[in-house]
Amino acid sequence: MGQRISFIPGSAAGLPFEAESFDAVVSNLAFQEVSDVADKRRLLHESLRVLRKGGAFSLQDLFFDPRLYGPVDALIASLRASGARDVHIIALHQRIQIPPLLSGRRVLGAAGILFGTK
């Protein structure tokens, strides 16, 4: 089992992989924590770069915080312009019950699940 798993250091802003290397890309509340890039949309485009054509992505982050990602409609349009298809976004609170302490806009109240294919 240990031979099938490896750790490769890097940044989500510049993934150390060839273009179209993966069948799927998944991220869970990580992009807002990347400190070496101010425009978080760049991280999404980098995720699409390493995704094979026909591959799927499912990303969870604070997509409804316009300070991080801008307007949601513009975010989706930019992903489509980069080759994403069947792009959908769902507010996290529509899928799970978020405790009141975590439901503020600066915590999980702005969280969403962004998914689609390339």
C-alpha positions in Angstrom: 0.0 0.0 0.0 2.8 2.5 0.9 4.2 2.3 -2.6 1.0 3.6 -4.1 0.9 6.8 -2.0 3.3 9.7 -2.2 3.4 13.2 -0.9 4.4 15.9 -3.4 4.9 19.4 -1.9 3.6 22.3 -3.9 1.1 25.1 -4.0 -2.4 25.1 -5.4 -1.4 28.2 -7.3 1.1 26.2 -9.4 0.4 22.5 -9.2 3.6 20.4 -9.9 1.8 18.2 -12.5 1.5 18.1 -16.3 -1.6 19.5 -17.9 -4.5 17.0 -18.1 -2.9 14.6 -15.5 -6.0 13.6 -13.5 -9.4 12.1 -14.1 -10.9 14.0 -11.1 -10.1 17.0 -8.9 -11.5 17.4 -5.4 -10.8 20.1 -2.9 -12.5 20.7 0.5 -12.2 24.2 2.0 -8.6 24.6 1.0 -8.4 27.3 -1.6 -9.3 30.2 0.8 -6.3 29.2 2.9 -3.7 29.5 0.0 -1.8 32.6 0.9 0.6 32.9 -2.1 -2.2 34.1 -4.5 -4.7 36.9 -3.9 -7.1 36.1 -6.7 -8.6 32.7 -5.7 -10.1 32.2 -9.1 -6.5 31.4 -10.3 -6.6 28.3 -8.1 -9.7 27.1 -9.8 -8.2 27.6 -13.2 -5.1 25.7 -12.1 -7.3 22.8 -11.0 -8.9 22.7 -14.4 -5.4 22.8 -16.1 -4.5 19.4 -14.5 -7.9 17.9 -15.2 -8.2 15.6 -18.2 -10.8 16.4 -20.8 -14.0 14.6 -19.7 -12.8 14.6 -16.1 -14.9 15.7 -13.2 -14.3 18.3 -10.5 -16.0 18.9 -7.1 -14.7 21.8 -5.1 -16.0 23.2 -1.8 -14.9 26.6 -0.7 -16.3 30.0 0.3 -17.5 30.7 -3.3 -20.3 33.0 -2.1 -17.8 35.4 -0.6 -17.3 38.0 -3.4 -14.1 39.3 -1.7 -12.5 35.9 -2.6 -14.1 34.9 -5.8 -16.0 37.9 -7.1 -19.7 37.5 -8.3 -20.8 33.9 -8.6 -22.1 34.4 -12.2 -18.7 35.8 -13.3 -16.9 33.0 -11.6 -18.9 30.4 -13.4 -18.5 32.2 -16.7 -14.7 32.3 -16.3 -14.6 28.6 -15.6 -16.7 27.9 -18.7 -14.3 30.1 -20.7 -11.5 27.8 -19.4 -13.1 24.7 -20.7 -15.4 23.6 -17.8 -18.8 22.2 -18.8 -21.9 21.4 -16.9 -20.8 23.8 -14.1 -23.1 24.0 -11.1 -22.9 25.6 -7.7 -24.9 24.8 -4.6 -24.8 26.7 -1.3 -23.6 24.3 1.3 -26.5 25.2 3.6 -28.8 23.7 1.0 -27.1 20.3 1.4 -26.3 20.1 5.1 -27.5 21.8 8.2 -24.9 24.2 9.4 -24.8 24.9 13.2 -25.7 28.6 13.9 -22.2 29.2 15.3 -20.7 28.3 11.9 -23.3 29.8 9.6 -22.0 33.3 9.5 -20.8 34.8 6.2 -17.1 34.7 7.4 -17.4 31.0 8.2 -19.5 28.4 6.4 -22.4 30.7 5.5 -20.5 31.6 2.3 -19.5 28.1 1.5 -20.6 26.3 -1.7 -20.0 23.2 -3.7 -18.8 23.9 -7.3 -18.9 20.9 -9.6 -18.8 20.0 -13.2 -16.7 18.4 -16.0 -14.1 19.5 -18.4 
